């Protein structure tokens, strides 16, 4: 009689070696194809942001996910096309003007600092010498970025079209198959640990979704709120400064101060000032406006948009920003805060395991409504119908 067939089973060492090889080869592959990753990364982020909306519409209407995704594409196309045709020419023109006038602004700044080495505020004397290199360097960097990035297309026309098609196709399939992908990732977790790991994943998802969606909303809100006073005060390049200020809001602590510095510097040297204000008074007024809007953002907008999910000490925030910028440039600056929040969650989880502590109620916090619970665990059944 033939020998009994037995399945191949990996030893403990073989499992670790196989896992390590897979990780190493995956990292090597990602580094080797870095130049083609942007459309895939963009598709993953877009699908992550809009999947809750598609899932909600699908549950409410019982209409297939594919239909709602097509509707989303159509609406997004018309919105982006309208914004592009209305705002893009002005942004490009103002960006070119600002970049072209940067040498004049830098020269006038140099003269200003030479003539005003100190400022007296009551009994205090403030030296402006340490600020000179920082402010001039900031203006030079912004002008260089505007002249090198805004008016130009990064890729060739053909390559841009290919990348756009890849982005749209990948986004479509990620949104269409999101429930199946969620069920597949859940099935990878061994059954005895599925609930516990699911709780941990839910906490991480809450941080990422709240932060990313909140930052995108903040960019729009702050850009609009800042454009209004900049226009009223007739500050040159108001649209570019407002949009840049909104984008800089994604950099906690550093971004808002940089945005205010740009606006105040431009106002300090604009040729014509409104309402009989001097250039210094106009710059101070803009500083006050930025400060007030920042307080409104911190105390009203952020708590309602993002909630208390990203709980980090200010020192940790500063370290995370610097580390993210050093490791991954501009993209690292954007994701540094949610990554730090996720690390906090993971370290807290590991600490409880090392000390055999039970999970706290906030750690096991789950959606309470039926619709929310269905989003986390039960969307697969509905998704298979779409």
Sine and cosine of phi, psi and omega as CSV:
sin_phi,cos_phi,sin_psi,cos_psi,sin_omega,cos_omega
0.00,0.00,0.56,-0.83,-0.01,-1.00
-0.95,0.32,0.37,-0.93,0.00,-1.00
-0.93,0.36,0.55,-0.83,0.00,-1.00
-0.93,0.38,0.74,-0.67,0.01,-1.00
-0.98,0.22,0.69,-0.72,0.03,-1.00
-0.77,-0.64,0.62,-0.78,0.04,-1.00
-0.93,0.36,0.48,-0.88,0.06,-1.00
-0.96,0.27,0.76,-0.66,0.02,-1.00
-0.84,-0.54,0.76,-0.65,0.00,-1.00
-0.98,0.21,0.62,-0.78,0.14,-0.99
-0.97,0.26,0.13,-0.99,0.02,-1.00
-0.86,0.51,-0.70,0.72,0.00,-1.00
-0.92,0.40,-0.63,0.77,0.01,-1.00
-0.90,0.44,-0.60,0.80,0.02,-1.00
-0.90,0.44,-0.69,0.72,-0.01,-1.00
-0.92,0.40,-0.67,0.74,0.00,-1.00
-0.90,0.43,-0.70,0.72,0.01,-1.00
-0.89,0.46,-0.69,0.72,0.01,-1.00
-0.89,0.46,-0.69,0.72,0.00,-1.00
-0.89,0.45,-0.66,0.75,0.02,-1.00
-0.89,0.45,-0.67,0.74,0.01,-1.00
-0.89,0.47,-0.70,0.72,0.00,-1.00
-0.89,0.45,-0.73,0.69,-0.02,-1.00
-0.89,0.46,-0.72,0.70,-0.01,-1.00
-0.91,0.41,-0.60,0.80,0.03,-1.00
-0.91,0.42,-0.71,0.70,0.02,-1.00
-0.89,0.45,-0.68,0.73,0.02,-1.00
-0.88,0.47,-0.67,0.75,0.00,-1.00
-0.90,0.44,-0.68,0.73,-0.01,-1.00
-0.89,0.46,-0.65,0.76,0.04,-1.00
-0.92,0.38,-0.57,0.83,-0.04,-1.00
-0.95,0.33,-0.48,0.88,-0.07,-1.00
-0.90,-0.43,0.51,0.86,-0.05,-1.00
-0.82,0.57,-0.59,0.81,-0.10,-1.00
-0.93,0.38,-0.33,0.94,0.00,-1.00
-0.97,-0.24,0.08,1.00,-0.07,-1.00
-0.98,0.20,-0.49,0.87,-0.09,-1.00
-0.77,0.64,-0.74,0.67,-0.01,-1.00
-0.90,0.43,-0.53,0.85,0.02,-1.00
-0.95,0.32,-0.68,0.73,0.05,-1.00
-0.90,0.44,-0.68,0.73,0.05,-1.00
-0.88,0.47,-0.63,0.78,0.01,-1.00
-0.91,0.41,-0.66,0.75,0.01,-1.00
-0.89,0.45,-0.70,0.71,0.00,-1.00
-0.90,0.43,-0.70,0.72,-0.01,-1.00
-0.89,0.46,-0.72,0.70,0.01,-1.00
-0.89,0.45,-0.62,0.79,0.01,-1.00
-0.90,0.44,-0.62,0.78,-0.03,-1.00
-0.95,0.31,-0.63,0.78,-0.14,-0.99
-0.99,-0.16,-0.13,0.99,0.00,-1.00
-0.86,0.50,-0.67,0.74,0.05,-1.00
-0.85,0.52,-0.63,0.78,0.02,-1.00
-0.91,0.41,-0.73,0.69,0.00,-1.00
-0.89,0.45,-0.68,0.74,0.02,-1.00
-0.89,0.46,-0.66,0.75,0.01,-1.00
-0.90,0.43,-0.71,0.71,0.02,-1.00
-0.89,0.45,-0.63,0.78,0.01,-1.00
-0.90,0.43,-0.66,0.75,0.00,-1.00
-0.93,0.36,-0.62,0.79,-0.08,-1.00
-0.96,0.28,-0.58,0.82,-0.13,-0.99
-0.95,-0.30,-0.28,0.96,-0.08,-1.00
0.89,0.46,0.26,0.97,0.11,-0.99
-1.00,0.09,0.62,-0.79,-0.09,-1.00
-0.82,0.57,0.53,-0.85,0.00,-1.00
-0.87,0.49,-0.58,0.81,-0.04,-1.00
-0.87,0.50,-0.62,0.78,0.01,-1.00
-0.90,0.43,-0.71,0.70,-0.02,-1.00
-0.92,0.39,-0.55,0.84,0.05,-1.00
-0.91,0.41,-0.67,0.75,0.04,-1.00
-0.89,0.45,-0.67,0.74,0.05,-1.00
-0.88,0.48,-0.67,0.75,0.04,-1.00
-0.87,0.49,-0.69,0.72,0.03,-1.00
-0.87,0.50,-0.69,0.72,-0.03,-1.00
-0.90,0.43,-0.73,0.68,0.00,-1.00
-0.89,0.46,-0.70,0.71,0.00,-1.00
-0.88,0.47,-0.63,0.78,0.01,-1.00
-0.88,0.47,-0.73,0.68,-0.03,-1.00
-0.93,0.38,-0.62,0.78,0.02,-1.00
-0.91,0.41,-0.75,0.66,-0.01,-1.00
-0.91,0.41,-0.63,0.78,0.02,-1.00
-0.90,0.44,-0.66,0.75,0.01,-1.00
-0.91,0.42,-0.72,0.70,0.02,-1.00
-0.90,0.44,-0.64,0.77,-0.03,-1.00
-0.90,0.43,-0.74,0.67,-0.03,-1.00
-0.94,0.35,-0.50,0.87,-0.05,-1.00
-1.00,0.08,-0.62,0.78,-0.16,-0.99
-0.95,-0.32,-0.55,0.84,-0.14,-0.99
-0.86,0.52,-0.72,0.70,0.03,-1.00
-0.84,0.54,-0.64,0.77,0.01,-1.00
-0.93,0.37,-0.65,0.76,0.01,-1.00
-0.89,0.46,-0.70,0.71,0.00,-1.00
-0.89,0.45,-0.71,0.70,-0.04,-1.00
-0.91,0.42,-0.72,0.70,0.00,-1.00
-0.92,0.39,-0.56,0.83,0.04,-1.00
-0.91,0.42,-0.68,0.73,0.03,-1.00
-0.90,0.43,-0.67,0.74,0.01,-1.00
-0.90,0.44,-0.68,0.73,0.00,-1.00
-0.90,0.43,-0.68,0.74,0.02,-1.00
-0.91,0.42,-0.63,0.78,-0.01,-1.00
-0.93,0.36,-0.56,0.83,-0.04,-1.00
-1.00,0.01,-0.03,1.00,-0.02,-1.00
-0.84,0.54,-0.68,0.73,0.03,-1.00
-0.86,0.50,-0.61,0.79,0.03,-1.00
-0.91,0.42,-0.70,0.72,0.01,-1.00
-0.88,0.47,-0.67,0.74,0.00,-1.00
-0.90,0.44,-0.66,0.75,0.01,-1.00
-0.90,0.43,-0.68,0.73,0.01,-1.00
-0.93,0.38,-0.58,0.82,0.08,-1.00
-0.89,0.46,-0.68,0.73,0.00,-1.00
-0.87,0.49,-0.70,0.71,0.03,-1.00
-0.89,0.46,-0.66,0.75,0.00,-1.00
-0.87,0.50,-0.73,0.69,-0.02,-1.00
-0.93,0.37,-0.53,0.85,0.05,-1.00
-0.92,0.38,-0.59,0.81,-0.03,-1.00
-1.00,0.08,-0.32,0.95,-0.03,-1.00
-0.76,-0.65,0.99,0.17,-0.01,-1.00
-0.96,0.27,-0.45,0.89,-0.02,-1.00
-0.66,-0.76,0.37,-0.93,0.11,-0.99
-0.79,-0.61,0.76,-0.66,0.00,-1.00
-0.99,-0.15,0.82,-0.57,0.07,-1.00
-0.86,-0.52,0.99,-0.11,-0.09,-1.00
0.92,0.39,-0.84,-0.55,0.01,-1.00
-1.00,-0.03,0.00,1.00,-0.04,-1.00
-0.99,-0.14,0.63,-0.78,0.07,-1.00
-0.90,-0.44,0.87,-0.49,-0.05,-1.00
-0.96,-0.26,0.82,-0.58,0.04,-1.00
-1.00,0.10,0.75,-0.66,0.00,-1.00
-1.00,-0.06,-0.08,1.00,-0.06,-1.00
-0.84,0.54,-0.69,0.73,-0.01,-1.00
-0.91,0.42,-0.38,0.92,-0.04,-1.00
-0.99,0.14,-0.37,0.93,-0.15,-0.99
-0.85,0.53,-0.80,0.60,-0.05,-1.00
-0.91,0.42,-0.60,0.80,-0.03,-1.00
-0.92,0.39,-0.72,0.69,-0.05,-1.00
-0.93,0.38,-0.71,0.70,0.00,-1.00
-0.90,0.44,-0.65,0.76,0.04,-1.00
-0.89,0.45,-0.63,0.78,0.02,-1.00
-0.89,0.45,-0.73,0.69,0.01,-1.00
-0.89,0.46,-0.68,0.74,-0.01,-1.00
-0.90,0.44,-0.66,0.75,-0.01,-1.00
-0.92,0.40,-0.70,0.72,0.00,-1.00
-0.89,0.45,-0.69,0.72,0.01,-1.00
-0.90,0.44,-0.66,0.75,0.03,-1.00
-0.90,0.44,-0.63,0.77,0.01,-1.00
-0.92,0.39,-0.69,0.73,-0.01,-1.00
-0.89,0.46,-0.71,0.70,-0.05,-1.00
-0.93,0.36,-0.44,0.90,-0.08,-1.00
-0.99,-0.11,-0.29,0.96,-0.12,-0.99
-0.86,-0.50,-0.70,0.71,-0.15,-0.99
-0.92,0.39,-0.76,0.65,-0.09,-1.00
-0.97,0.22,-0.22,0.98,-0.13,-0.99
-0.96,-0.28,0.39,-0.92,0.12,-0.99
-0.99,-0.14,0.78,-0.63,-0.13,-0.99
-0.92,0.39,-0.69,0.72,-0.05,-1.00
-0.96,-0.27,0.24,-0.97,0.13,-0.99
-0.91,0.40,0.30,-0.95,-0.06,-1.00
-0.87,0.50,-0.72,0.70,-0.03,-1.00
-0.90,0.44,-0.70,0.71,-0.01,-1.00
-0.90,0.43,-0.60,0.80,0.03,-1.00
-0.89,0.45,-0.68,0.73,0.01,-1.00
-0.89,0.45,-0.69,0.73,-0.01,-1.00
-0.89,0.45,-0.72,0.69,0.00,-1.00
-0.90,0.44,-0.61,0.79,0.02,-1.00
-0.91,0.42,-0.69,0.73,0.03,-1.00
-0.89,0.45,-0.69,0.72,0.04,-1.00
-0.87,0.50,-0.70,0.71,0.00,-1.00
-0.86,0.51,-0.73,0.68,-0.03,-1.00
-0.91,0.41,-0.66,0.75,-0.03,-1.00
-0.92,0.39,-0.74,0.67,-0.01,-1.00
-0.89,0.45,-0.67,0.74,0.04,-1.00
-0.86,0.50,-0.69,0.73,-0.01,-1.00
-0.86,0.51,-0.76,0.66,-0.07,-1.00
-0.95,0.32,-0.56,0.83,0.06,-1.00
-0.91,0.42,-0.67,0.74,0.04,-1.00
-0.93,0.37,-0.64,0.77,-0.03,-1.00
-0.91,0.41,-0.66,0.75,-0.11,-0.99
-0.97,-0.25,0.30,0.95,-0.01,-1.00
-0.83,0.56,-0.71,0.70,0.02,-1.00
-0.88,0.48,-0.67,0.74,0.02,-1.00
-0.91,0.41,-0.63,0.78,0.03,-1.00
-0.91,0.42,-0.61,0.79,0.03,-1.00
-0.91,0.41,-0.67,0.74,0.03,-1.00
-0.92,0.40,-0.62,0.78,0.01,-1.00
-0.90,0.43,-0.70,0.72,0.01,-1.00
-0.91,0.42,-0.57,0.82,0.04,-1.00
-0.93,0.38,-0.59,0.81,-0.02,-1.00
-0.93,0.36,-0.33,0.94,0.02,-1.00
-0.95,0.31,-0.33,0.94,-0.01,-1.00
-0.99,0.11,0.76,-0.65,0.06,-1.00
-0.82,0.58,0.66,-0.75,-0.11,-0.99
-0.79,0.61,-0.67,0.74,-0.03,-1.00
-0.89,0.45,-0.42,0.91,-0.07,-1.00
-0.96,-0.29,0.08,1.00,-0.14,-0.99
-0.89,0.45,-0.67,0.74,-0.05,-1.00
-0.92,0.38,-0.70,0.71,-0.04,-1.00
-0.91,0.41,-0.72,0.69,0.02,-1.00
-0.91,0.41,-0.55,0.83,0.06,-1.00
-0.88,0.47,-0.64,0.77,0.07,-1.00
-0.88,0.47,-0.69,0.72,0.00,-1.00
-0.90,0.44,-0.69,0.72,0.04,-1.00
-0.89,0.46,-0.58,0.82,0.02,-1.00
-0.90,0.44,-0.67,0.74,0.03,-1.00
-0.89,0.46,-0.69,0.72,0.01,-1.00
-0.90,0.44,-0.66,0.75,0.00,-1.00
-0.89,0.46,-0.65,0.76,0.01,-1.00
-0.87,0.49,-0.68,0.73,-0.02,-1.00
-0.90,0.43,-0.77,0.64,-0.05,-1.00
-0.89,0.45,-0.75,0.66,-0.07,-1.00
-0.90,0.43,-0.68,0.73,0.00,-1.00
-0.90,0.43,-0.67,0.74,-0.07,-1.00
-0.94,0.34,-0.75,0.66,-0.07,-1.00
-0.92,0.40,-0.76,0.65,0.02,-1.00
-0.90,0.44,-0.64,0.77,0.01,-1.00
-0.89,0.45,-0.65,0.76,0.00,-1.00
-0.91,0.41,-0.65,0.76,0.02,-1.00
-0.90,0.44,-0.64,0.77,0.04,-1.00
-0.92,0.39,-0.64,0.77,0.01,-1.00
-0.89,0.46,-0.62,0.78,0.02,-1.00
-0.85,0.53,-0.72,0.69,-0.02,-1.00
-0.92,0.39,-0.74,0.67,-0.05,-1.00
-0.88,0.48,-0.76,0.65,-0.06,-1.00
-0.93,0.36,-0.57,0.82,0.05,-1.00
-0.88,0.47,-0.69,0.72,0.00,-1.00
-0.93,0.37,-0.72,0.69,-0.04,-1.00
-0.90,0.44,-0.54,0.84,0.00,-1.00
-0.99,0.13,-0.50,0.87,-0.01,-1.00
-0.91,0.42,-0.55,0.83,-0.04,-1.00
-0.89,0.46,-0.83,0.56,0.01,-1.00
-0.93,0.38,-0.55,0.83,0.04,-1.00
-0.89,0.46,-0.62,0.78,0.04,-1.00
-0.94,0.34,-0.68,0.73,0.00,-1.00
-0.88,0.48,-0.63,0.78,-0.01,-1.00
-0.99,0.10,0.08,1.00,0.10,-1.00
0.85,0.53,0.61,0.80,0.04,-1.00
-0.96,0.29,0.78,-0.62,0.03,-1.00
-0.86,0.51,0.51,-0.86,0.03,-1.00
0.86,0.51,0.58,0.81,-0.10,-0.99
-0.85,0.53,-0.66,0.75,-0.05,-1.00
-0.91,0.41,-0.72,0.69,0.00,-1.00
-0.90,0.44,-0.68,0.73,-0.01,-1.00
-0.91,0.42,-0.65,0.76,0.00,-1.00
-0.91,0.42,-0.71,0.70,0.01,-1.00
-0.91,0.42,-0.70,0.72,0.03,-1.00
-0.88,0.47,-0.64,0.77,0.02,-1.00
-0.90,0.43,-0.64,0.77,0.04,-1.00
-0.90,0.44,-0.68,0.74,0.01,-1.00
-0.92,0.40,-0.63,0.78,0.00,-1.00
-0.91,0.41,-0.26,0.96,0.04,-1.00
-0.90,0.44,-0.33,0.94,0.00,-1.00
-0.95,0.31,-0.20,0.98,0.04,-1.00
-0.98,-0.19,0.99,-0.16,-0.04,-1.00
-0.85,0.52,0.58,-0.81,0.07,-1.00
0.93,0.36,-0.85,0.52,-0.08,-1.00
-0.96,0.30,-0.71,0.70,-0.11,-0.99
-0.86,0.51,-0.80,0.60,-0.03,-1.00
-0.86,0.51,-0.63,0.77,0.02,-1.00
-0.92,0.38,-0.62,0.79,0.05,-1.00
-0.90,0.43,-0.67,0.74,0.01,-1.00
-0.88,0.47,-0.71,0.71,0.03,-1.00
-0.89,0.45,-0.62,0.78,0.02,-1.00
-0.89,0.46,-0.65,0.76,0.02,-1.00
-0.89,0.45,-0.76,0.65,-0.03,-1.00
-0.89,0.46,-0.68,0.73,-0.03,-1.00
-0.92,0.38,-0.59,0.81,0.01,-1.00
-0.91,0.41,-0.70,0.72,0.03,-1.00
-0.89,0.46,-0.68,0.73,-0.01,-1.00
-0.91,0.41,-0.52,0.86,-0.05,-1.00
-0.90,0.43,-0.40,0.92,-0.07,-1.00
-0.82,-0.58,0.29,0.96,0.05,-1.00
-0.95,0.30,0.61,-0.79,-0.14,-0.99
-0.93,0.37,-0.56,0.83,-0.06,-1.00
-0.83,-0.56,0.77,-0.63,0.01,-1.00
-0.92,-0.40,0.60,-0.80,-0.05,-1.00
-1.00,0.05,0.27,-0.96,0.15,-0.99
0.85,0.52,0.42,0.91,0.04,-1.00
0.94,0.33,0.25,0.97,0.00,-1.00
-0.98,0.20,0.55,-0.83,0.15,-0.99
-0.99,0.17,0.22,-0.98,0.01,-1.00
-0.89,0.46,-0.64,0.77,0.02,-1.00
-0.91,0.42,-0.70,0.72,0.02,-1.00
-0.89,0.46,-0.63,0.78,0.02,-1.00
-0.90,0.43,-0.68,0.73,0.02,-1.00
-0.90,0.44,-0.66,0.75,0.03,-1.00
-0.90,0.43,-0.66,0.75,0.03,-1.00
-0.88,0.48,-0.67,0.74,0.04,-1.00
-0.90,0.43,-0.63,0.78,0.06,-1.00
-0.87,0.50,-0.65,0.76,0.03,-1.00
-0.91,0.41,-0.67,0.75,0.00,-1.00
-0.88,0.47,-0.72,0.69,0.02,-1.00
-0.88,0.47,-0.65,0.76,-0.01,-1.00
-0.90,0.43,-0.71,0.70,-0.02,-1.00
-0.90,0.44,-0.72,0.70,0.01,-1.00
-0.90,0.44,-0.56,0.83,0.05,-1.00
-0.91,0.42,-0.64,0.77,0.04,-1.00
-0.91,0.40,-0.65,0.76,0.06,-1.00
-0.88,0.48,-0.66,0.75,0.02,-1.00
-0.88,0.47,-0.73,0.68,-0.08,-1.00
-0.92,0.39,-0.60,0.80,-0.16,-0.99
-0.98,-0.18,-0.30,0.95,-0.05,-1.00
-0.82,-0.57,-0.75,0.66,-0.11,-0.99
-0.96,0.27,-0.81,0.58,-0.07,-1.00
-0.87,0.49,-0.71,0.70,0.01,-1.00
-0.87,0.50,-0.55,0.83,-0.02,-1.00
-1.00,0.07,-0.43,0.90,-0.02,-1.00
-1.00,0.05,-0.72,0.69,-0.09,-1.00
-0.96,-0.30,-0.40,0.92,-0.02,-1.00
0.95,0.31,-0.12,-0.99,-0.08,-1.00
-1.00,-0.01,0.48,0.88,-0.12,-0.99
-0.96,0.27,-0.64,0.77,-0.04,-1.00
-1.00,-0.03,1.00,0.04,-0.08,-1.00
-0.98,-0.22,0.98,-0.18,-0.04,-1.00
-0.70,-0.71,0.59,-0.81,0.07,-1.00
-0.93,0.37,0.59,-0.81,0.00,-1.00
-0.81,0.59,-0.59,0.81,0.04,-1.00
-0.90,0.43,-0.62,0.78,0.05,-1.00
-0.92,0.40,-0.61,0.79,0.02,-1.00
-0.88,0.48,-0.73,0.68,-0.01,-1.00
-0.89,0.46,-0.71,0.71,0.02,-1.00
-0.88,0.48,-0.67,0.74,-0.01,-1.00
-0.89,0.45,-0.65,0.76,0.00,-1.00
-0.89,0.45,-0.75,0.66,-0.02,-1.00
-0.90,0.44,-0.66,0.75,0.00,-1.00
-0.92,0.40,-0.67,0.74,0.02,-1.00
-0.89,0.45,-0.67,0.75,0.03,-1.00
-0.91,0.42,-0.62,0.78,-0.01,-1.00
-0.94,0.35,-0.56,0.83,-0.08,-1.00
-1.00,0.04,-0.59,0.81,-0.14,-0.99
-0.67,-0.74,0.31,0.95,0.09,-1.00
0.91,0.42,-0.61,-0.79,-0.07,-1.00
-0.89,0.46,-0.64,0.77,0.02,-1.00
-0.90,0.44,-0.60,0.80,0.04,-1.00
-0.90,0.44,-0.60,0.80,0.06,-1.00
-0.88,0.47,-0.63,0.78,-0.05,-1.00
-0.93,0.35,-0.67,0.74,-0.11,-0.99
-0.99,-0.11,0.02,1.00,-0.10,-0.99
-0.88,0.47,-0.66,0.75,-0.07,-1.00
-0.94,0.35,-0.77,0.64,0.04,-1.00
-0.89,0.45,-0.56,0.83,0.05,-1.00
-0.89,0.45,-0.68,0.73,0.03,-1.00
-0.89,0.46,-0.63,0.78,0.03,-1.00
-0.91,0.41,-0.63,0.78,0.04,-1.00
-0.91,0.41,-0.66,0.75,0.04,-1.00
-0.88,0.48,-0.63,0.78,0.06,-1.00
-0.87,0.50,-0.69,0.72,0.02,-1.00
-0.89,0.46,-0.71,0.70,-0.02,-1.00
-0.91,0.41,-0.68,0.74,0.02,-1.00
-0.90,0.43,-0.62,0.78,0.05,-1.00
-0.89,0.45,-0.66,0.75,0.03,-1.00
-0.90,0.44,-0.73,0.69,0.00,-1.00
-0.90,0.44,-0.64,0.77,0.01,-1.00
-0.88,0.47,-0.69,0.73,0.03,-1.00
-0.89,0.46,-0.59,0.81,0.01,-1.00
-0.94,0.33,-0.63,0.78,-0.01,-1.00
-0.93,0.37,-0.52,0.85,-0.04,-1.00
-0.97,-0.23,0.09,1.00,0.03,-1.00
0.84,0.54,0.65,0.76,0.05,-1.00
-1.00,-0.06,0.55,-0.83,0.05,-1.00
-0.96,0.29,0.33,-0.94,0.05,-1.00
-0.95,0.32,0.61,-0.79,0.05,-1.00
-0.98,0.17,0.32,-0.95,0.01,-1.00
-0.84,0.54,-0.60,0.80,-0.01,-1.00
-0.93,0.37,-0.46,0.89,-0.01,-1.00
-0.96,0.27,-0.47,0.88,-0.02,-1.00
-0.98,-0.20,0.18,0.98,-0.01,-1.00
-0.86,0.52,0.80,-0.59,-0.04,-1.00
-0.79,-0.62,0.26,-0.96,0.05,-1.00
-0.86,0.51,0.62,-0.79,-0.07,-1.00
-0.98,-0.19,-0.52,0.86,-0.03,-1.00
-0.98,0.18,0.37,-0.93,-0.02,-1.00
-0.89,0.45,-0.64,0.77,-0.02,-1.00
-0.91,0.42,-0.65,0.76,0.01,-1.00
-0.92,0.39,-0.67,0.74,0.02,-1.00
-0.88,0.47,-0.61,0.79,0.02,-1.00
-0.91,0.42,-0.57,0.82,0.02,-1.00
-0.89,0.46,-0.65,0.76,-0.09,-1.00
-0.98,0.19,-0.67,0.74,-0.15,-0.99
-0.85,-0.53,-0.38,0.93,-0.17,-0.98
-0.89,-0.46,0.21,0.98,-0.06,-1.00
-0.96,0.29,-0.29,0.96,-0.11,-0.99
-0.90,0.43,-0.65,0.76,-0.05,-1.00
-0.89,0.46,-0.67,0.75,0.03,-1.00
-0.95,0.31,-0.61,0.79,-0.04,-1.00
-0.89,0.46,-0.55,0.83,-0.02,-1.00
-0.93,0.38,-0.32,0.95,0.02,-1.00
-0.99,0.14,-0.32,0.95,-0.08,-1.00
-1.00,0.03,0.00,0.00,0.00,0.00
